Amino acid sequence: MFSAKLNRTALVLASAALIPVFADAAVYTNGSKSSTFDVTMRIVADCTIAANGMDFGQNQGVLAATVNAQSSINVTCTNTTPYNVGLNAGTGTGSSGTTRYMSGTGANTGTVQFNLYQAAGSTPWGNTQGTNTMAGTGNGTQQTLTVYGEIPAQNTPAPDSYKSTITATVYF
């Protein structure tokens, strides 16, 4: 018991002796020196693109009149970065350039012709830079571009689901 009491006393005395050392450790009286360092980063021209699907309707009958639809493409480019957005011909059978078709499924070889425009009923939207792509300049935030779709009146193919997959590309 005497030994345990002695050890406890020694521990308290040793702890008390350290307190002034720790207190003095935070105070420096020999002066100070400073240094600087750079924090750097390089921003390069960059863009991202995201496209939303276009649906001309899921219960169309005879295609005796024009059917219109809209979609959007979201482009985000670094500030002052010029860009062009192009749309390819798509995956429909017979599609080429700005002539586009949706194809039927399975054994159905029918197609539905459709057009994509930069403004309603005007400039066809293609994938040839400087000719039929849409130009813009990035501002560092998302910019939304509207895609105007049109199915002109045409001979109506067999009832089926028709589809084409369009690839939107941003060139910068």
Secondary structure, DSSP 8 states (H G I E B T S, - for coil): -HHHHHHHHHHHHHHHHHHHHHHHHT---S----------------EEEEE------SS-----S-EEEEEEEEEEE-TT-EEEEEE---SSTT-BTTBEEEE-STT---EEEEEEESSTTSSB--S-TTTTSEEEE--SSEEEEEEEEEE-S-----SS--B----EEEE-
